[in-house]
Amino acid sequence: MDFQPDAGLDVFREEVRAFLRENLPADLTGKPVGSVRSMRPDLMRWQKILNRKGWSAPYWAKQDGGTGWTVLQRLVFDEECVAAGAPTQDGFAHKLLGPVLNAFASDEQKAAHVPAILNGDRLWCQGFSEPGSGSDLASLRTRAERDGDFYVVNGQKIWTSYAHESDWIFLLVRTNTEVKKQAGISFLLVDMKTPGITVRPIRSIDDCHHLNETFFDNVRVPAANRVGAEGDGWAITKFLLNNEHASAADLPILRRYLIQLRKLATTQRMGRDPLIAQPGFAQRLARLEAEVSAVTMLVHRVAALEQDHSHAAHAMGSILKVRGTELQQRISEFLVEALGDYGAVAYPEPHDPCDGEPLPLQGVGRGIANEMFFRRASTIYGGTSEVQRGIIAKMLFQL
Ligand SMILES: Cc1cc2nc3c(=O)[nH]c(=O)nc-3n(C[C@H](O)[C@H](O)[C@H](O)COP(=O)(O)OP(=O)(O)OC[C@H]3O[C@@H](n4cnc5c(N)ncnc54)[C@H](O)[C@@H]3O)c2cc1C
């Protein structure tokens, strides 16, 4: 691991900044991007712009149609996009499903889905969790029974983020009840327009609609949409979840929070003095800055381990998930506190433009209360902190 300044990375950062300056349309910027996937039309439009540049898949290898960037280049790209206020990408398609397709899918499946992902023509959601099967995912009960060239799917998924605005879902189903539970799971790609799928909204604590219950009632899915062999679903899932943990710290978001806090430190007053003049505020800010630096070091460490294909990257990814998400919660809470009365403003939807809103902290305060509430869930989704601690203990103490 090398912490020397990397001149090559600085040149790359300048290239990304120049690209963003020239290609990111002003009307796509400045919408809150922290906790939520950007609005469908914005995300799709931005994805096409990235695709024209050849930067549509920063997380994929070159031979798969990606940029082939190193982990640190990806980090720089994400940071600059967040700082410029660019729309998000479809994380489900790019960070989770894409690597699975590249590693396990048939050539026909790749041809059917990869170009649409690269060009932002098709958005995806993740159908894993069920009522009673979250941490213990292998206990899932949604059945897929073979009927000729089709599977007939029956069951229920829950917490399906963005199911209501996704075109396809990648789904874990039980295809065999006779074997060990992990061995009876398969991985299907399902068109959300297939008859028999019902999506019901779940309104979350941030007063927004990202989450859903998704019901499958005799849904006929072509057997050709199964990725890997029947029963391979668990191995594919382990591969996918490793990727999910490793990116969950969301360092660009942590850094954006710090920039917002620093801005508030000088613009928000307590009495006649700026917040930063309060010793309590300054000390807390300094501590959080130090903790974000520590997470940054950890990200570099994981990057180095991943580059060397080291097994330890997995446990480190879990440490990153726990530390990063706990910091997301603490910093977003501090932001709301620092905003004082304005922190209590709840916006009905985080994408609301708030035109005409007389907030003195316009551009800083908007959507922060929603985001702070949403971050309560960050230590749950992608594997809870308790489960991550179990993984870390197992790896470190070789249990
Ligand atoms: C905002 C949000 C978005 C989500 N999006 C999606 C999505 O798009 N697709 C999807 O499939 N799922 C999604 N999820 C579901 C998420 O993956 C699960 O909530 C998570 O895996 C936990 O499962 P659970 O909710 O069933 O809780 P449970 O597994 O029932 O856990 C309950 C409690 O028990 C603890 N616990 C459980 N097992 C252990 C253990 N072995 N050791 C120690 N403690 C344990 C947990 O830490 C937790 O505190 C989302 C969840 C949230 C909150």
The ligand as a Gaussian input file, in Angstrom:
#p B3LYP/6-31G(d) Opt

LIG

0 1
 C      -33.483000       0.878000       2.869000
 C      -33.372000      -0.589000       2.551000
 C      -33.233000      -0.973000       1.231000
 C      -33.166000      -2.327000       0.908000
 N      -33.129000      -2.681000      -0.416000
 C      -33.180000      -4.004000      -0.739000
 C      -33.270000      -4.401000      -2.112000
 O      -33.290000      -3.574000      -3.026000
 N      -33.370000      -5.713000      -2.389000
 C      -33.337000      -6.675000      -1.418000
 O      -33.396000      -7.858000      -1.742000
 N      -33.269000      -6.333000      -0.095000
 C      -33.194000      -5.032000       0.255000
 N      -33.139000      -4.652000       1.579000
 C      -33.214000      -5.690000       2.597000
 C      -31.941000      -5.883000       3.400000
 O      -30.983000      -6.595000       2.657000
 C      -32.334000      -6.616000       4.699000
 O      -33.151000      -5.725000       5.433000
 C      -31.146000      -7.020000       5.531000
 O      -30.423000      -8.024000       4.889000
 C      -31.582000      -7.505000       6.934000
 O      -32.554000      -8.464000       6.841000
 P      -33.941000      -8.335000       7.662000
 O      -34.505000      -6.978000       7.419000
 O      -34.787000      -9.507000       7.309000
 O      -33.534000      -8.400000       9.187000
 P      -33.211000      -9.714000      10.017000
 O      -32.284000     -10.583000       9.254000
 O      -34.497000     -10.318000      10.483000
 O      -32.438000      -9.126000      11.253000
 C      -33.101000      -8.601000      12.425000
 C      -32.028000      -8.263000      13.458000
 O      -31.339000      -9.472000      13.837000
 C      -29.935000      -9.310000      13.645000
 N      -29.337000     -10.559000      13.159000
 C      -29.839000     -11.377000      12.207000
 N      -28.987000     -12.420000      11.990000
 C      -27.940000     -12.237000      12.814000
 C      -26.736000     -12.959000      13.048000
 N      -26.433000     -14.070000      12.372000
 N      -25.872000     -12.468000      13.970000
 C      -26.135000     -11.334000      14.670000
 N      -27.284000     -10.618000      14.489000
 C      -28.163000     -11.045000      13.573000
 C      -29.809000      -8.238000      12.577000
 O      -28.554000      -7.582000      12.645000
 C      -30.958000      -7.305000      12.922000
 O      -30.586000      -6.411000      13.930000
 C      -33.195000      -3.311000       1.930000
 C      -33.307000      -2.910000       3.262000
 C      -33.399000      -1.568000       3.572000
 C      -33.552000      -1.183000       5.011000

